[in-house]
Amino acid sequence: MSNVRAIFAALLLGLFAANSATAEIYGFLVPTRVIYAGERIDPADFIEKKFQIAPAAAKNYVLVAVQLKEMEATRALPVGKPVAVSSIRRSAAVRKGQQVDAEYYHSGIRIEARLVALEDGEEGSEIAARNPASGKSVRVRVKKDGSLEVLQ
């Protein structure tokens, strides 16, 4: 019976040694406070914390502050836990249902209106928006300042 225990113990030690040999220590950025879904991420709310993880899995987590720039959480990010790349997305400049200033240019004439965004959009993206006065929908491009440019 003691031989069986010795063999079992040797197998377990071998498994732990093999597992630790494939893992490396990485410095992940972790939140210092809970960041809620939809909240814009501020890199100042993060610190680096060391974790031991397989190199293949490390790419699934935020490693550097640049990855957090102009991003928002897609789910709650708990304090002290590594942030999965799938838990963040580019922050939208315009939100669905938001009333937004829009401009239309044609033959030197500029027309301004207030439209309602029908979908989320980030800078440079084309989205649908509706004119609440007429009910007509138009395609627009989201500008850097968060306003819209009506497309022809």
MARDONU-797051 format. One record per residue: residue in three letters; x, y, z of N, C-alpha, C in turn. Coordinates in nm, 3 decimals. Each point is the difference from the previous one (the first is absolute). Layout:
BEGIN
+--------+---------+---------+---------+---------+---------+---------+---------+---------+---------+
| vexvex |    n.px |    n.py |    n.pz |   ca.px |   ca.py |   ca.pz |    c.px |    c.py |    c.pz |
+--------+---------+---------+---------+---------+---------+---------+---------+---------+---------+
|    ALA |       X |       Y |       Z |       X |       Y |       Z |       X |       Y |       Z |
...
+--------+---------+---------+---------+---------+---------+---------+---------+---------+---------+
REM end
This chain:
BEGIN
+--------+---------+---------+---------+---------+---------+---------+---------+---------+---------+
| vexvex |    n.px |    n.py |    n.pz |   ca.px |   ca.py |   ca.pz |    c.px |    c.py |    c.pz |
+--------+---------+---------+---------+---------+---------+---------+---------+---------+---------+
|    MET |   0.082 |  -0.119 |   0.000 |  -0.082 |   0.119 |   0.000 |   0.086 |   0.126 |   0.000 |
|    SER |   0.113 |  -0.003 |   0.072 |   0.086 |   0.117 |   0.005 |   0.064 |   0.026 |  -0.136 |
|    ASN |   0.022 |  -0.107 |  -0.080 |   0.053 |   0.018 |  -0.136 |  -0.101 |   0.074 |  -0.088 |
|    VAL |  -0.129 |  -0.032 |   0.016 |  -0.105 |   0.065 |  -0.078 |  -0.006 |   0.148 |   0.036 |
|    ARG |   0.010 |   0.031 |   0.129 |   0.001 |   0.139 |   0.044 |   0.121 |   0.075 |  -0.054 |
|    ALA |   0.113 |  -0.064 |   0.004 |   0.123 |   0.063 |  -0.050 |  -0.011 |   0.028 |  -0.149 |
|    ILE |  -0.055 |  -0.095 |  -0.075 |  -0.016 |   0.019 |  -0.146 |  -0.101 |   0.111 |  -0.026 |
|    PHE |  -0.111 |   0.001 |   0.074 |  -0.102 |   0.104 |  -0.016 |   0.058 |   0.138 |   0.032 |
|    ALA |   0.076 |   0.010 |   0.108 |   0.062 |   0.126 |   0.039 |   0.099 |   0.046 |  -0.107 |
|    ALA |   0.076 |  -0.092 |  -0.056 |   0.096 |   0.036 |  -0.107 |  -0.074 |   0.050 |  -0.124 |
|    LEU |  -0.110 |  -0.064 |  -0.033 |  -0.080 |   0.045 |  -0.115 |  -0.054 |   0.140 |   0.022 |
|    LEU |  -0.054 |   0.026 |   0.119 |  -0.053 |   0.133 |   0.030 |   0.109 |   0.106 |  -0.006 |
|    LEU |   0.115 |  -0.029 |   0.059 |   0.111 |   0.096 |  -0.004 |   0.044 |   0.025 |  -0.144 |
|    GLY |   0.000 |  -0.102 |  -0.080 |   0.036 |   0.014 |  -0.142 |  -0.100 |   0.088 |  -0.073 |
|    LEU |  -0.128 |  -0.015 |   0.029 |  -0.102 |   0.083 |  -0.064 |   0.015 |   0.145 |   0.040 |
|    PHE |   0.023 |   0.028 |   0.129 |   0.018 |   0.137 |   0.045 |   0.125 |   0.062 |  -0.061 |
|    ALA |   0.107 |  -0.077 |  -0.007 |   0.124 |   0.051 |  -0.059 |  -0.019 |   0.031 |  -0.147 |
|    ALA |  -0.070 |  -0.087 |  -0.071 |  -0.025 |   0.022 |  -0.143 |  -0.087 |   0.123 |  -0.021 |
|    ASN |  -0.102 |   0.017 |   0.086 |  -0.090 |   0.113 |  -0.012 |   0.072 |   0.132 |   0.027 |
|    SER |   0.084 |   0.005 |   0.103 |   0.070 |   0.123 |   0.032 |   0.106 |   0.032 |  -0.105 |
|    ALA |   0.051 |  -0.100 |  -0.070 |   0.101 |   0.023 |  -0.104 |  -0.061 |   0.067 |  -0.122 |
|    THR |  -0.129 |  -0.022 |  -0.025 |  -0.064 |   0.059 |  -0.118 |  -0.058 |   0.138 |   0.029 |
|    ALA |  -0.008 |   0.036 |   0.127 |  -0.056 |   0.130 |   0.037 |   0.112 |   0.102 |   0.020 |
|    GLU |  -0.031 |   0.125 |  -0.026 |   0.094 |   0.110 |   0.022 |  -0.068 |   0.107 |   0.082 |
|    ILE |   0.078 |   0.090 |   0.055 |  -0.055 |   0.109 |   0.080 |  -0.017 |   0.122 |  -0.090 |
|    TYR |  -0.123 |   0.055 |   0.001 |  -0.033 |   0.119 |  -0.080 |  -0.055 |   0.108 |   0.092 |
|    GLY |   0.024 |   0.122 |  -0.038 |  -0.059 |   0.113 |   0.070 |  -0.125 |   0.045 |  -0.074 |
|    PHE |  -0.117 |  -0.027 |   0.057 |  -0.127 |   0.040 |  -0.059 |  -0.048 |   0.129 |   0.066 |
|    LEU |  -0.072 |   0.081 |  -0.076 |  -0.065 |   0.118 |   0.058 |  -0.132 |  -0.044 |   0.061 |
|    VAL |  -0.021 |   0.039 |   0.127 |  -0.123 |  -0.036 |   0.070 |  -0.065 |   0.127 |   0.054 |
|    PRO |  -0.133 |   0.004 |   0.004 |  -0.069 |   0.119 |   0.052 |   0.021 |   0.016 |   0.150 |
|    THR |   0.006 |   0.126 |   0.044 |   0.009 |   0.030 |   0.143 |  -0.139 |   0.027 |   0.059 |
|    ARG |  -0.101 |   0.006 |  -0.087 |  -0.140 |   0.015 |   0.042 |  -0.085 |  -0.076 |  -0.102 |
|    VAL |  -0.123 |  -0.031 |   0.035 |  -0.089 |  -0.068 |  -0.094 |  -0.033 |   0.095 |  -0.114 |
|    ILE |   0.014 |  -0.049 |  -0.121 |  -0.037 |   0.078 |  -0.119 |  -0.120 |  -0.071 |  -0.061 |
|    TYR |  -0.110 |   0.073 |  -0.013 |  -0.126 |  -0.060 |  -0.042 |  -0.016 |  -0.002 |  -0.151 |
|    ALA |  -0.083 |  -0.091 |  -0.049 |  -0.027 |  -0.013 |  -0.143 |  -0.048 |   0.133 |  -0.056 |
|    GLY |   0.057 |   0.040 |  -0.113 |  -0.038 |   0.125 |  -0.065 |   0.080 |   0.120 |   0.049 |
|    GLU |   0.076 |  -0.018 |   0.108 |   0.079 |   0.110 |   0.055 |   0.130 |   0.018 |  -0.079 |
|    ARG |   0.031 |   0.124 |  -0.031 |   0.125 |   0.030 |  -0.070 |   0.117 |  -0.028 |   0.093 |
|    ILE |   0.104 |  -0.062 |  -0.053 |   0.115 |  -0.042 |   0.079 |   0.103 |   0.111 |   0.010 |
|    ASP |   0.046 |   0.024 |   0.123 |   0.107 |   0.095 |   0.026 |   0.123 |  -0.081 |   0.042 |
|    PRO |   0.108 |   0.001 |  -0.080 |   0.120 |  -0.079 |   0.035 |   0.055 |   0.032 |   0.139 |
|    ALA |  -0.032 |   0.117 |   0.057 |   0.046 |   0.035 |   0.134 |  -0.064 |  -0.089 |   0.107 |
|    ASP |  -0.108 |  -0.070 |  -0.034 |  -0.068 |  -0.089 |   0.093 |   0.059 |  -0.141 |   0.001 |
|    PHE |   0.120 |  -0.017 |  -0.058 |   0.061 |  -0.131 |  -0.011 |   0.141 |   0.000 |   0.059 |
|    ILE |   0.037 |  -0.115 |   0.056 |   0.138 |  -0.023 |   0.045 |   0.046 |  -0.133 |  -0.058 |
|    GLU |   0.131 |  -0.022 |   0.003 |   0.053 |  -0.127 |  -0.049 |   0.007 |  -0.100 |   0.114 |
|    LYS |  -0.039 |  -0.123 |  -0.031 |   0.005 |  -0.109 |   0.097 |   0.056 |  -0.122 |  -0.072 |
|    LYS |   0.087 |  -0.074 |   0.068 |   0.066 |  -0.117 |  -0.061 |  -0.087 |  -0.125 |   0.015 |
|    PHE |  -0.006 |  -0.078 |  -0.111 |  -0.072 |  -0.127 |  -0.001 |   0.084 |  -0.102 |  -0.075 |
|    GLN |  -0.015 |  -0.125 |   0.040 |   0.066 |  -0.109 |  -0.072 |  -0.103 |  -0.063 |  -0.092 |
|    ILE |   0.035 |  -0.004 |  -0.130 |  -0.096 |  -0.046 |  -0.101 |   0.076 |  -0.055 |  -0.120 |
|    ALA |  -0.062 |  -0.087 |  -0.074 |   0.060 |  -0.055 |  -0.122 |   0.013 |   0.112 |  -0.104 |
|    PRO |   0.111 |   0.005 |  -0.071 |   0.021 |   0.107 |  -0.100 |  -0.112 |   0.009 |  -0.104 |
|    ALA |  -0.054 |  -0.113 |  -0.040 |  -0.107 |   0.001 |  -0.100 |  -0.126 |   0.070 |   0.052 |
|    ALA |  -0.024 |  -0.008 |   0.131 |  -0.119 |   0.061 |   0.059 |   0.021 |   0.148 |   0.030 |
|    ALA |   0.123 |   0.044 |   0.016 |   0.029 |   0.139 |   0.038 |  -0.052 |   0.100 |  -0.102 |
|    LYS |  -0.002 |  -0.037 |  -0.127 |  -0.045 |   0.092 |  -0.105 |  -0.149 |   0.034 |   0.011 |
|    ASN |  -0.073 |  -0.075 |   0.080 |  -0.144 |   0.024 |   0.017 |  -0.030 |   0.108 |   0.104 |
|    TYR |   0.105 |   0.057 |   0.062 |  -0.018 |   0.098 |   0.107 |   0.072 |   0.130 |  -0.032 |
|    VAL |  -0.044 |   0.108 |   0.064 |   0.060 |   0.132 |  -0.019 |   0.135 |   0.002 |   0.072 |
|    LEU |   0.104 |   0.032 |  -0.076 |   0.136 |   0.002 |   0.054 |   0.057 |   0.141 |   0.012 |
|    VAL |  -0.043 |   0.092 |  -0.088 |   0.055 |   0.135 |  -0.001 |  -0.112 |   0.104 |  -0.004 |
|    ALA |   0.030 |   0.119 |   0.053 |  -0.101 |   0.106 |   0.012 |  -0.054 |   0.045 |  -0.135 |
|    VAL |   0.078 |  -0.010 |  -0.106 |  -0.046 |   0.041 |  -0.134 |  -0.124 |  -0.079 |  -0.041 |
|    GLN |  -0.011 |  -0.124 |   0.046 |  -0.117 |  -0.082 |  -0.033 |  -0.128 |   0.054 |   0.063 |
|    LEU |   0.012 |   0.088 |   0.099 |  -0.117 |   0.054 |   0.070 |  -0.043 |   0.136 |  -0.053 |
|    LYS |   0.083 |   0.063 |  -0.082 |  -0.028 |   0.135 |  -0.048 |  -0.128 |   0.004 |  -0.084 |
|    GLU |  -0.089 |   0.092 |   0.035 |  -0.128 |   0.022 |  -0.070 |  -0.086 |  -0.126 |  -0.004 |
|    MET |   0.004 |  -0.077 |   0.109 |  -0.078 |  -0.123 |   0.009 |  -0.106 |   0.012 |   0.109 |
|    GLU |  -0.096 |  -0.093 |  -0.003 |  -0.102 |  -0.010 |   0.103 |  -0.020 |  -0.147 |   0.034 |
|    ALA |  -0.051 |  -0.025 |   0.119 |  -0.024 |  -0.137 |   0.045 |  -0.128 |  -0.055 |  -0.062 |
|    THR |   0.005 |  -0.126 |  -0.041 |  -0.121 |  -0.066 |  -0.051 |  -0.070 |  -0.079 |   0.110 |
|    ARG |   0.070 |  -0.020 |   0.111 |  -0.056 |  -0.065 |   0.119 |   0.074 |   0.056 |   0.120 |
|    ALA |  -0.048 |  -0.027 |   0.119 |   0.065 |   0.052 |   0.121 |   0.141 |  -0.058 |   0.011 |
|    LEU |   0.096 |   0.087 |   0.030 |   0.139 |  -0.042 |   0.018 |   0.031 |   0.006 |   0.149 |
|    PRO |   0.017 |  -0.116 |   0.066 |   0.021 |  -0.001 |   0.144 |   0.138 |   0.048 |   0.040 |
|    VAL |   0.010 |   0.051 |   0.120 |   0.126 |   0.050 |   0.056 |   0.102 |  -0.114 |   0.009 |
|    GLY |   0.124 |   0.029 |  -0.045 |   0.110 |  -0.093 |   0.018 |   0.004 |  -0.119 |  -0.093 |
|    LYS |  -0.093 |  -0.010 |  -0.093 |  -0.004 |  -0.114 |  -0.093 |   0.049 |   0.046 |  -0.138 |
|    PRO |   0.074 |  -0.086 |  -0.071 |   0.044 |   0.035 |  -0.136 |  -0.121 |   0.028 |  -0.089 |
|    VAL |   0.017 |   0.091 |  -0.095 |  -0.108 |   0.039 |  -0.090 |   0.016 |  -0.075 |  -0.132 |
|    ALA |  -0.099 |  -0.080 |  -0.034 |   0.001 |  -0.071 |  -0.128 |  -0.023 |   0.101 |  -0.112 |
|    VAL |   0.071 |  -0.017 |  -0.110 |  -0.015 |   0.088 |  -0.115 |  -0.146 |   0.000 |  -0.049 |
|    SER |  -0.068 |  -0.112 |   0.016 |  -0.140 |  -0.010 |  -0.043 |  -0.094 |   0.079 |   0.092 |
|    SER |   0.050 |   0.051 |   0.113 |  -0.083 |   0.075 |   0.095 |   0.002 |   0.151 |  -0.025 |
|    ILE |   0.071 |   0.043 |  -0.104 |   0.007 |   0.142 |  -0.033 |  -0.025 |   0.020 |  -0.149 |
|    ARG |  -0.044 |   0.120 |  -0.034 |  -0.020 |   0.035 |  -0.141 |   0.027 |   0.148 |  -0.017 |
|    ARG |   0.016 |   0.040 |  -0.123 |   0.023 |   0.141 |  -0.031 |  -0.121 |   0.080 |   0.046 |
|    SER |   0.024 |   0.109 |   0.067 |  -0.107 |   0.083 |   0.053 |  -0.073 |   0.070 |  -0.114 |
|    ALA |  -0.131 |  -0.006 |   0.003 |  -0.081 |   0.063 |  -0.105 |  -0.007 |   0.151 |   0.024 |
|    ALA |   0.012 |   0.076 |  -0.109 |  -0.013 |   0.146 |   0.008 |  -0.147 |   0.039 |   0.004 |
|    VAL |  -0.084 |  -0.086 |  -0.058 |  -0.145 |   0.024 |  -0.008 |  -0.071 |  -0.127 |   0.045 |
|    ARG |  -0.102 |   0.015 |   0.081 |  -0.078 |  -0.113 |   0.051 |  -0.138 |  -0.006 |  -0.065 |
|    LYS |  -0.050 |  -0.121 |  -0.017 |  -0.135 |  -0.019 |  -0.053 |  -0.099 |   0.076 |   0.088 |
|    GLY |  -0.091 |   0.076 |  -0.065 |  -0.102 |   0.076 |   0.072 |   0.044 |   0.141 |   0.039 |
|    GLN |   0.127 |   0.029 |  -0.016 |   0.053 |   0.132 |   0.038 |  -0.036 |   0.103 |  -0.107 |
|    GLN |  -0.041 |   0.119 |   0.043 |  -0.023 |   0.110 |  -0.093 |   0.134 |   0.067 |  -0.029 |
|    VAL |   0.030 |   0.015 |  -0.130 |   0.132 |   0.047 |  -0.040 |  -0.014 |   0.109 |  -0.105 |
|    ASP |   0.086 |   0.101 |   0.008 |   0.004 |   0.104 |  -0.103 |   0.055 |  -0.060 |  -0.129 |
|    ALA |  -0.063 |   0.037 |  -0.112 |   0.044 |  -0.050 |  -0.130 |   0.007 |   0.116 |  -0.099 |
|    GLU |   0.086 |  -0.017 |  -0.100 |   0.016 |   0.100 |  -0.105 |  -0.010 |  -0.068 |  -0.136 |
|    TYR |  -0.057 |   0.074 |  -0.094 |  -0.011 |  -0.046 |  -0.137 |   0.052 |   0.111 |  -0.091 |
|    TYR |   0.095 |  -0.034 |  -0.086 |   0.057 |   0.096 |  -0.095 |  -0.040 |  -0.040 |  -0.141 |
|    HIS |  -0.048 |   0.100 |  -0.078 |  -0.032 |  -0.027 |  -0.141 |   0.007 |   0.132 |  -0.077 |
|    SER |   0.082 |   0.002 |  -0.102 |   0.014 |   0.117 |  -0.087 |   0.025 |   0.129 |   0.079 |
|    GLY |   0.087 |  -0.008 |   0.099 |   0.035 |   0.118 |   0.078 |  -0.100 |   0.037 |   0.107 |
|    ILE |  -0.105 |  -0.077 |   0.014 |  -0.102 |   0.026 |   0.102 |   0.020 |  -0.097 |   0.117 |
|    ARG |  -0.008 |   0.055 |   0.119 |   0.016 |  -0.081 |   0.121 |  -0.131 |  -0.001 |   0.076 |
|    ILE |  -0.049 |  -0.120 |   0.030 |  -0.125 |  -0.015 |   0.076 |   0.033 |  -0.074 |   0.130 |
|    GLU |  -0.047 |   0.055 |   0.111 |   0.020 |  -0.063 |   0.130 |  -0.133 |  -0.056 |   0.050 |
|    ALA |   0.008 |  -0.114 |   0.066 |  -0.120 |  -0.062 |   0.057 |   0.040 |  -0.084 |   0.120 |
|    ARG |  -0.097 |  -0.035 |   0.079 |   0.022 |  -0.089 |   0.114 |  -0.063 |  -0.134 |  -0.038 |
|    LEU |   0.083 |  -0.106 |  -0.002 |  -0.046 |  -0.133 |  -0.037 |   0.010 |  -0.094 |   0.119 |
|    VAL |  -0.070 |  -0.112 |  -0.008 |   0.008 |  -0.104 |   0.103 |   0.077 |  -0.117 |  -0.059 |
|    ALA |   0.109 |  -0.039 |   0.066 |   0.081 |  -0.113 |  -0.046 |  -0.080 |  -0.129 |   0.016 |
|    LEU |  -0.001 |  -0.082 |  -0.105 |  -0.073 |  -0.127 |   0.004 |   0.092 |  -0.116 |   0.037 |
|    GLU |   0.130 |   0.029 |   0.015 |   0.096 |  -0.102 |   0.041 |   0.123 |   0.068 |   0.060 |
|    ASP |   0.080 |  -0.076 |   0.073 |   0.126 |   0.053 |   0.054 |   0.097 |   0.023 |  -0.114 |
|    GLY |   0.088 |   0.099 |   0.016 |   0.102 |   0.024 |  -0.101 |   0.124 |   0.064 |   0.058 |
|    GLU |   0.115 |  -0.039 |  -0.051 |   0.125 |   0.062 |   0.039 |   0.047 |   0.091 |  -0.112 |
|    GLU |   0.099 |   0.080 |   0.027 |   0.050 |   0.096 |  -0.098 |   0.029 |  -0.069 |  -0.134 |
|    GLY |  -0.054 |   0.059 |  -0.107 |   0.023 |  -0.050 |  -0.135 |  -0.097 |  -0.105 |  -0.047 |
|    SER |  -0.081 |  -0.055 |   0.089 |  -0.093 |  -0.105 |  -0.041 |  -0.127 |   0.060 |  -0.060 |
|    GLU |  -0.063 |  -0.077 |  -0.087 |  -0.128 |   0.040 |  -0.059 |  -0.111 |  -0.069 |   0.076 |
|    ILE |  -0.099 |   0.078 |   0.042 |  -0.114 |  -0.054 |   0.073 |  -0.129 |   0.060 |  -0.055 |
|    ALA |  -0.111 |  -0.054 |   0.044 |  -0.131 |   0.055 |  -0.036 |  -0.044 |   0.098 |   0.108 |
|    ALA |  -0.068 |   0.106 |  -0.043 |  -0.056 |   0.098 |   0.093 |  -0.136 |   0.043 |  -0.054 |
|    ARG |  -0.087 |   0.046 |   0.090 |  -0.136 |   0.038 |  -0.040 |  -0.025 |   0.146 |   0.036 |
|    ASN |  -0.067 |   0.068 |  -0.090 |  -0.043 |   0.136 |   0.026 |  -0.133 |  -0.011 |   0.074 |
|    PRO |  -0.006 |   0.041 |   0.128 |  -0.124 |  -0.015 |   0.077 |  -0.115 |   0.084 |  -0.054 |
|    ALA |   0.031 |   0.111 |  -0.070 |  -0.106 |   0.086 |  -0.053 |  -0.070 |  -0.066 |  -0.118 |
|    SER |   0.077 |  -0.062 |  -0.089 |  -0.059 |  -0.059 |  -0.120 |  -0.016 |  -0.151 |   0.009 |
|    GLY |   0.075 |  -0.063 |   0.090 |  -0.004 |  -0.145 |   0.011 |   0.089 |  -0.071 |  -0.101 |
|    LYS |   0.066 |   0.075 |  -0.090 |   0.085 |  -0.059 |  -0.103 |   0.133 |  -0.045 |   0.059 |
|    SER |   0.048 |  -0.114 |  -0.047 |   0.131 |  -0.050 |   0.040 |   0.103 |   0.033 |  -0.107 |
|    VAL |   0.121 |   0.031 |   0.044 |   0.110 |   0.032 |  -0.091 |   0.126 |  -0.070 |   0.048 |
|    ARG |   0.096 |  -0.016 |  -0.092 |   0.132 |  -0.052 |   0.036 |   0.089 |   0.118 |   0.037 |
|    VAL |   0.075 |  -0.015 |   0.106 |   0.088 |   0.106 |   0.047 |   0.137 |  -0.057 |   0.035 |
|    ARG |   0.099 |   0.088 |   0.004 |   0.135 |  -0.037 |   0.044 |   0.026 |   0.071 |   0.132 |
|    VAL |   0.053 |  -0.075 |   0.097 |   0.032 |   0.058 |   0.131 |   0.133 |   0.075 |  -0.010 |
|    LYS |  -0.003 |   0.126 |   0.040 |   0.120 |   0.084 |  -0.005 |   0.075 |  -0.010 |   0.133 |
|    LYS |   0.123 |   0.049 |  -0.001 |   0.088 |  -0.008 |   0.117 |  -0.062 |   0.063 |   0.124 |
|    ASP |  -0.072 |   0.111 |  -0.018 |  -0.059 |   0.071 |   0.114 |  -0.133 |  -0.061 |   0.047 |
|    GLY |  -0.042 |  -0.112 |  -0.063 |  -0.124 |  -0.066 |   0.039 |  -0.122 |   0.049 |  -0.075 |
|    SER |   0.016 |   0.100 |  -0.086 |  -0.113 |   0.044 |  -0.083 |  -0.008 |  -0.089 |  -0.124 |
|    LEU |  -0.102 |   0.022 |  -0.080 |  -0.023 |  -0.084 |  -0.118 |   0.007 |   0.080 |  -0.128 |
|    GLU |   0.045 |  -0.066 |  -0.105 |  -0.001 |   0.056 |  -0.135 |  -0.095 |  -0.084 |  -0.084 |
|    VAL |  -0.105 |   0.063 |  -0.052 |  -0.097 |  -0.071 |  -0.081 |   0.064 |  -0.034 |  -0.135 |
|    LEU |  -0.012 |  -0.127 |  -0.040 |   0.055 |  -0.045 |  -0.127 |  -0.106 |   0.011 |  -0.109 |
|    GLN |   0.043 |   0.018 |  -0.124 |  -0.097 |   0.015 |  -0.111 |  -0.044 |  -0.132 |  -0.054 |
+--------+---------+---------+---------+---------+---------+---------+---------+---------+---------+
REM end
